[in-house]
């Protein structure tokens, strides 16, 4: 059984894809200014940021909102 989400622009996108596109577009420095979280400031990496974002719903929400306002 497949559940369609036609009104969700993030449906089918992995968090890693979202974060990678934001980093390519803005870079870590600008991203850390836009979303004030330490994993974007101190020795940033996709892997460490994904670990933090998966455990922190408010931070993930901010990243998803920035992605939507940038690319959608």
PAZAPA-4460 file (N, C-alpha, C; in steps of 0.05 Angstrom, whole numbers, plus 32768, in hexadecimal, padded with zeros to 4 digits):
% residues 72
    n_x    n_y    n_z   ca_x   ca_y   ca_z    c_x    c_y    c_z   seq   type   mol
   8011   7FE9   8000   8000   8000   8000   8012   8019   8000     1      X     A
   800E   802A   7FED   801E   8043   7FEA   800E   805A   7FF4     2      X     A
   801A   806B   8004   800C   8083   800D   8017   809B   7FFE     3      X     A
   8007   80A7   7FEE   800F   80BE   7FDE   800D   80D7   7FF0     4      X     A
   801F   80EA   7FEB   801F   8104   7FFA   8022   811A   7FE5     5      X     A
   800C   811F   7FD6   800F   8133   7FC0   8014   814F   7FC9     6      X     A
   800D   8156   7FE2   8010   8171   7FEC   802A   8175   7FFC     7      X     A
   803B   8161   7FFD   8053   8163   800C   806B   8164   7FF8     8      X     A
   8076   817D   7FF5   808C   8180   7FE1   80A6   8171   7FEA     9      X     A
   80A8   8169   8003   80BF   815A   800C   80BC   813C   8009    10      X     A
   80A5   8133   8001   80A0   8116   7FFF   80B4   8109   7FEB    11      X     A
   80C1   80F5   7FF4   80D4   80E6   7FE3   80F0   80F1   7FE4    12      X     A
   80F4   8108   7FF2   810F   8113   7FF4   811C   8109   800E    13      X     A
   8135   8100   800C   8143   80F8   8024   814F   8110   8032    14      X     A
   8152   810F   804C   815E   8125   805B   817A   812B   8051    15      X     A
   8188   8116   804A   81A4   8119   803F   81A4   8129   8025    16      X     A
   8190   8124   8014   818E   8133   7FFB   8188   8151   8000    17      X     A
   8176   8155   8013   816E   8171   801A   8186   8180   8024    18      X     A
   8195   8174   8037   81AC   8181   8043   81C2   8185   802F    19      X     A
   81C7   8172   801F   81DC   8174   800A   81D7   818B   7FF7    20      X     A
   81BE   818D   7FEE   81B7   81A3   7FDC   81B9   81BE   7FE9    21      X     A
   81B2   81C0   8002   81B5   81D9   8011   81D2   81E1   8014    22      X     A
   81E3   81CD   801B   81FF   81D3   801E   820C   81DB   8003    23      X     A
   8204   81CE   7FEE   820E   81D6   7FD3   8206   81F2   7FCB    24      X     A
   81ED   81F9   7FD3   81E2   8213   7FCC   81ED   822A   7FDD    25      X     A
   81EE   8226   7FF7   81F6   823B   800A   8212   8238   8014    26      X     A
   821C   8220   8018   8235   821B   8026   8230   821A   8044    27      X     A
   8243   820E   8052   8240   820A   806F   823E   8225   807E    28      X     A
   824F   8238   8076   8250   8251   8084   8235   8260   8083    29      X     A
   822A   8263   806C   8211   8271   8069   81FA   8260   8076    30      X     A
   81FB   8246   8073   81E7   8235   807F   81E7   8238   809D    31      X     A
   81FE   823A   80A9   8200   823D   80C6   81F5   8259   80CF    32      X     A
   81F6   826C   80BE   81EB   8286   80C5   81CC   8286   80C3    33      X     A
   81C2   8277   80B0   81A5   8275   80AB   8198   8263   80C0    34      X     A
   81A5   824D   80C8   819A   823B   80DC   81B0   8238   80F1    35      X     A
   81AB   8243   8108   81BF   8244   811D   81C1   822A   812D    36      X     A
   81CF   8217   8122   81D4   81FE   8131   81F2   81F7   812E    37      X     A
   81FD   81EC   8143   821A   81E8   8145   8224   81D4   8130    38      X     A
   8215   81C1   8128   821F   81AD   8115   8224   81BA   80FA    39      X     A
   821A   81D2   80F5   8220   81E1   80DC   8238   81F3   80E0    40      X     A
   823F   81F8   80F9   8255   820C   80FE   8270   81FE   8104    41      X     A
   8270   81EA   8115   8289   81DE   811F   828E   81C4   8110    42      X     A
   82A2   81C5   80FE   82AB   81AE   80EF   8293   81A0   80E2    43      X     A
   8284   81AE   80D1   826C   81A3   80C5   8271   818C   80B1    44      X     A
   825F   8179   80B1   825F   8164   809D   8243   815A   8099    45      X     A
   823E   814F   8082   8223   8144   807D   821C   812F   8091    46      X     A
   822F   811D   8097   8229   8106   80A9   8222   8110   80C5    47      X     A
   8232   8122   80D0   822C   812B   80EC   8212   813C   80EC    48      X     A
   820E   814B   80D8   81F5   815C   80D7   81DC   814A   80D4    49      X     A
   81DE   8135   80C4   81C7   8123   80C1   81C1   8115   80DC    50      X     A
   81D5   810D   80EA   81D1   8100   8104   81C2   8113   8117    51      X     A
   81CB   812C   8118   81BE   8140   8129   81A1   8145   8120    52      X     A
   819D   814A   8106   8183   8151   80FC   816F   813A   80FF    53      X     A
   8178   8122   80FE   8165   810B   8101   815C   8109   811E    54      X     A
   816C   8113   8131   8164   8111   814D   8157   812A   8158    55      X     A
   8157   8140   8147   814E   815A   8151   8138   8165   813F    56      X     A
   811F   8160   8145   8109   8168   8133   8108   8185   812C    57      X     A
   810D   8197   8140   810B   81B4   813A   8120   81BD   8126    58      X     A
   8138   81B1   8127   814E   81B8   8115   8147   81AD   80F9    59      X     A
   813D   8195   80F8   8136   8189   80DE   8120   8199   80D1    60      X     A
   810D   81A3   80E0   80F8   81B3   80D6   8103   81CD   80C9    61      X     A
   8116   81D9   80D7   8122   81F2   80CC   8131   81EC   80B1    62      X     A
   813F   81D6   80B0   814D   81CF   8097   8138   81CA   8081    63      X     A
   8123   81BC   8087   810E   81B6   8073   8101   81D0   8069    64      X     A
   80FC   81E2   807C   80EF   81FC   8074   8102   820C   8062    65      X     A
   811C   820C   8069   812F   821B   8058   8130   820E   803C    66      X     A
   8130   81F4   803B   8130   81E7   8021   8118   81EF   8011    67      X     A
   8100   81EF   801D   80E8   81F6   800F   80E9   8213   8005    68      X     A
   80F2   8225   8016   80F3   8241   800E   8109   8246   7FF9    69      X     A
   811C   8235   7FF8   8132   8239   7FE4   812C   822C   7FC9    70      X     A
   8122   8214   7FCA   811F   8204   7FB1   8103   8200   7FA7    71      X     A
   80EF   8206   7FB7   80D3   8201   7FAE   80C3   821A   7FA9    72      X     A
***
